[in-house]
Each structure stands twice: as structure tokens, then as C-alpha cells.
Amino acid sequence: MASLTVRQLDDKLKKQLRLRAARNGRSVEDEVRTILRGAAADEDAFVPPRTEAQRGRASEADAAHILLIIGGGIAAYKSLDLIRRLRERGIAVRVVMTAAAQKFITPLSVGAITGEHPFLDLFDAHSEFDVGHIRLAREPSLIVVAPATADLMAKLAHGLADDLASAVLLATDKTILLAPAMNPNMWSNRATQRNIALLAAEHVALVGPNQGEMAESGEAGVGRMAEPLEIVAAVQARLAPDSRALAGVRMLVTSGPTHEPIDPVRYIANRSSGKQGHAIAEAAVLAGAAVTLISGPVTIPDPHGATVIKVESARDMLAAVEAALPADVAVFAAAVADWRTTTNSREKIKKSGKQAPELVLVENPDILSTVAHRKSKRPKLVIGFAAETENVVEHAKRKLARKACDWILANDVSPETGIMGGDSNTIHLVTANKVEHWPPQSKTEVASVLVSRIAAALGEQK
Ligand SMILES: Cc1cc2nc3c(=O)[nH]c(=O)nc-3n(C[C@H](O)[C@H](O)[C@H](O)COP(=O)(O)O)c2cc1C
């Protein structure tokens, strides 16, 4: 029997293995054994070798895998964004499209986003050689139908199975989450409402439909498909094993940069995208916390389920934070500008042609330190971030002591790390008595690890 040493693998592969192992809570050696066992089992089952794209998706699929059925409605175009949002969160997506769905969006665009051909046909000789529709029905953790047409819901309610989508829905033993989308008259029609009642009795879950304008001009009412992020939240709530870990906890999160005005059109800013803070707010909502997110100017969408307060400057942010207290936990992830200009001109500063204007800077209030030093209404857990470019851990230890906060999440934001504005992060958690080095992982994963640590710490305090 050949032996294999992890040390001999190339660095990229070792890094991928370490990440995968950390995600699954296994040692690297155990992870390798798991992969080998899986590959051997694949061989036994005579499964054809995976394509490059499928192999790339394997680690995602190990984490959580949903089947998305796209029905034939105008809202089908939103399912492309839905797939992207799910994949950003590490949720692998396999897709079935109905024949009608293919009139609205193409299998090509779906395939390009998922990295795998969508499944289209019940009588496909290629995927049905081993009764593929039953595998499609049984393998995912959850089945999502978005948009769920009146027709698909009627078929499911009455047990029809004359195409791939309806056959899979009938054959599954997994939870089905429907995101209905249709004209308000179709939605309120008694036949549709009867079908919804039948499906509810079968424990089929619904997200939406929402009230709003329809694609048809001049039409409005209930029938608009839930927004992709709402559907993502509903998916995550069903996939998360510990969705009540922060139930009853009031959590305050700051996120994004601040803008410090120079005049009505110019400002001082930084490169923060808000991705980390928003991911923390979203993870806390999913864990059942009542979350207030105070965000500087960002271009990313608001996390679903949080109360979002939008501010511009550091002073606005401090005022919003103080108004949002009391809270049980405060996470200060915003990249607050350290300085603002002494002048905030009411008029646009003009080029005089002589000398450039002098900008005099003055220090902004320190929000983390102000809240951590509070005598009253100090949250039980005050958590700050330290964005450093050198001596990351040493600076973070000093910051922890100086600011009197409980934890610091330190990260190296040197340009070569790509952390500022990027999708992944490498965190060093500094507390009063220890330093932990977390592996590089997505900002969403950092958020969910942090939320479980907060839940554990609050549990210990009780
Ligand atoms: C332009 C157009 C838009 C449509 N939009 C919807 C819709 O939003 N919701 C819906 O339930 N049906 C809609 N339909 C009707 C469905 O496409 C039709 O009922 C089809 O049979 C559904 O097939 P499926 O359930 O297999 O996807 C639309 C049809 C057309 C032509």
C-alpha cells in the first residue's frame, strides 16, 4: 500500500487542505483520510470521474448543498443573483430548470454561475442511467423553488410528476422552501390559495411573496418574489444547526468606512467595504440575535433581518452607537477615520490658482474606547477590530489594554493580503489571556465562527 505524506504536497494544496480541515473541525490527516474514503467509495459506485468544475465545488458541497428549482416566471432572472449570493456564503447550488424557466433565462447563464450544467430533462439518458432524479431529490440538504410558479405549486399540491422539477419535488424527503412569484390575481385566486393551504399542511415552507410592483406595467399587489437576500436568510436559517444560539441577545455592530467631509463634494475616506461587519450582523441575525447595524457609506446590500442605521462621519457613528445602547454585545468592525478636517466648508472650495488649501486634521472620537470605558450601559462583551500593516498581534495586544475592550480581532490589511475590500480574512483573536490564530477563511466564515464564540462566552458569563 503506497504511503502519502502531507508535507510533500504543494503549498496551494496544503493550504486548501488546512482550510477544509478547519471548516470541518478535523485534523489535516483526518481530512485526507475522509477525502480518500470518499474517492474510494466513488470508485466502487462506478461514478464517472468528476469534471474540473465539479471537483472545485466538492469542498462547498461537503459543507451544505441545496437544489434550486427555477420555475417559469419573469422573476427567474433574480435566481441568477440568488445563486451568486448563496455561493458567496459557501452554500453549493445544483439547479433544475423547468422548460418554461428556459424561456426566461438560459441554461448557459445558470451553468456559468454554478460551474455545472443545470438539470433540464426527466428523460435525460445521461443523468438517468442511475435514476438521477431520485439522487437529485435525496442528496441536497434543502430544496428551494425560486421562482415557484402557480403551476409548480399546483403540481406539488396534487402529486403530479410529469417533468423533472415536479418529479424531484415529489420524490424528495427533504424540506422544500418555496419562493412564490406571480401576478397578484394569480396569487389571490382561490385555486392557488387552496394549493398553498394543502402545501402548508405538508410542512412545505414559504418565503414571500412580497407586496410591491410587478414586472407588468401598472400592476402592484402581493405576488412579487422575495428578494434574493431574503431567500438566502430563509435558506441559512434552515441549514444552520444552531439558529437560536443568540436568541434574546441584543447585538450592536458597526461596519464600513466613515466619510469625513472637506466640503460639500469632497471627503476623506478609507478602503473598507463593510463586508466583514455586514457578515457579522447577518450571522448574528441567523443565530437569533436582535441586531442593530450602524453602517458607514457602503455599496453592499443591507443584511436581511437587522435594523440598519446609515451614517456618514465618525461623529455621526458615535451618536448612533450611543443611541442604540443598551446592548449585550457590541462588535466594532467599522473602519472609523482617525481624523477629520477642522474645516468643513459650506461651499465647494475653489482652485485659486495660487496655493493649494491646507487641510488641518483633528482627531475623531474613539468609538470603541468610549463604549468600552462606559460606567453605565457598557455591553457585557465589547469587541473591536484592529486593522494593522505590521506587528499585527503586538499592536492588537496594546490596543486591547488601551481601549479596555474584551476582545480584539486583528487582521493584516497590507495591500498584498487583499483583506481590505476583499472576501476573505485572516484573524488573530486577542483576549486578556490568550492569542488565537484563525486560518484564512471567507468573511462569512469568520462571522459565523465569531458568533459561535460570542454565544459560548455569553453562556459562560451566565
Ligand atoms: C411572460 C410570462 C410571464 C409569466 N410569469 C409568471 C409568473 O411570474 N408566475 C407564474 O406562476 N407564472 C408565470 N407565467 C406562466 C408560466 O410560465 C406557465 O404557467 C408555465 O407553464 C409554468 O411552467 P413551470 O411551472 O413548469 O415553470 C408567465 C408566462 C409568461 C408568458
The ligand as a MOL file (V3000), in Angstrom:
LIG
                    3D

  0  0  0     0  0            999 V3000
M  V30 BEGIN CTAB
M  V30 COUNTS 31 33 0 0 0
M  V30 BEGIN ATOM
M  V30 1 C -44.2740 36.4800 -19.9190 0
M  V30 2 C -44.7740 35.4530 -18.9510 0
M  V30 3 C -44.5990 35.6380 -17.6120 0
M  V30 4 C -45.0440 34.7040 -16.6800 0
M  V30 5 N -44.8500 34.9300 -15.3530 0
M  V30 6 C -45.3040 34.0380 -14.4660 0
M  V30 7 C -45.0870 34.2670 -13.0830 0
M  V30 8 O -44.4900 35.2260 -12.6580 0
M  V30 9 N -45.5870 33.3390 -12.2210 0
M  V30 10 C -46.2500 32.2290 -12.6360 0
M  V30 11 O -46.6960 31.4680 -11.7820 0
M  V30 12 N -46.4400 32.0030 -13.9410 0
M  V30 13 C -45.9890 32.8580 -14.8700 0
M  V30 14 N -46.1870 32.6240 -16.2020 0
M  V30 15 C -46.8660 31.4080 -16.6200 0
M  V30 16 C -45.9340 30.2230 -16.5520 0
M  V30 17 O -44.7960 30.4430 -17.3590 0
M  V30 18 C -46.6780 28.9630 -17.0170 0
M  V30 19 O -47.7130 28.6750 -16.1070 0
M  V30 20 C -45.7560 27.7790 -17.1500 0
M  V30 21 O -46.4870 26.6560 -17.5420 0
M  V30 22 C -45.0670 27.4690 -15.8300 0
M  V30 23 O -44.2490 26.3410 -16.0070 0
M  V30 24 P -43.3870 25.7440 -14.8180 0
M  V30 25 O -44.2230 25.7750 -13.5980 0
M  V30 26 O -43.0680 24.3590 -15.2670 0
M  V30 27 O -42.1390 26.5540 -14.7200 0
M  V30 28 C -45.7100 33.5350 -17.1460 0
M  V30 29 C -45.8570 33.3300 -18.5100 0
M  V30 30 C -45.3990 34.2630 -19.3990 0
M  V30 31 C -45.5720 34.0050 -20.8630 0
M  V30 END ATOM
M  V30 BEGIN BOND
M  V30 1 1 1 2
M  V30 2 1 2 3
M  V30 3 2 2 30
M  V30 4 2 3 4
M  V30 5 1 4 5
M  V30 6 1 4 28
M  V30 7 2 5 6
M  V30 8 1 6 7
M  V30 9 1 6 13
M  V30 10 2 7 8
M  V30 11 1 7 9
M  V30 12 1 9 10
M  V30 13 2 10 11
M  V30 14 1 10 12
M  V30 15 2 12 13
M  V30 16 1 13 14
M  V30 17 1 14 15
M  V30 18 1 14 28
M  V30 19 1 15 16
M  V30 20 1 16 17
M  V30 21 1 16 18
M  V30 22 1 18 19
M  V30 23 1 18 20
M  V30 24 1 20 21
M  V30 25 1 20 22
M  V30 26 1 22 23
M  V30 27 1 23 24
M  V30 28 2 24 25
M  V30 29 1 24 26
M  V30 30 1 24 27
M  V30 31 2 28 29
M  V30 32 1 29 30
M  V30 33 1 30 31
M  V30 END BOND
M  V30 END CTAB
M  END
